[in-house]
Amino acid sequence: MTNDAQRYVDEMYRQRGYILDFHKVLAAEDLGFLKSYNRLVEAAYTQAPELDAKAKELVYVATLTAVKGSVDHIKTHVKLALDHGATRGEVLGALKIALLVGGVPAFMLGFEAWKQVVKPGSIEPK
């Protein structure tokens, strides 16, 4: 990875608080595309002023779940939602909305991500 690419990834991490694997690979393989992609993300998500950070993360959790994003990607935004003040119940509420849009298979992906992050209790049948 070039010094420019490393600096760019480091700055993305400082701004977002996370970096996904595909960001690292694109930085090494096609930094120009990553920069263009990141400008879109900044305009629509990280720097968009219409919603506060908590609301953005709840929307992200619901949207990623509805479109059947990866569990790891959903987990990233569950963690960020919690970091920005969302409760476990609010995140679960976002997943319930995703159930209506994406169906049970999508909900189960989001639920698995939520479960891995918050480690809820459970009740076993007797």
NORRAZI-V347549 format. One record per residue. PSI is psi as a letter, one per 30 degrees, with the letter a starting at -180 (NA if undefined). Layout:
BEGIN
PSI  PSI
END
This chain:
BEGIN
k  l  e  e  e  e  e  e  e  e  e  e  e  e  e  e  g  l  k  l  e  f  e  e  e  e  e  e  e  i  e  e  e  e  e  e  e  e  e  e  e  e  e  f  d  e  g  k  f  e  k  l  e  e  e  e  e  e  e  e  e  e  e  e  e  e  g  h  l  l  e  e  e  e  e  e  f  e  e  e  e  e  e  g  g  k  l  e  e  e  e  e  e  e  e  e  e  e  e  e  e  f  l  e  e  e  e  e  e  e  e  e  e  e  e  e  e  f  i  l  l  l  k  k  l  NA
END
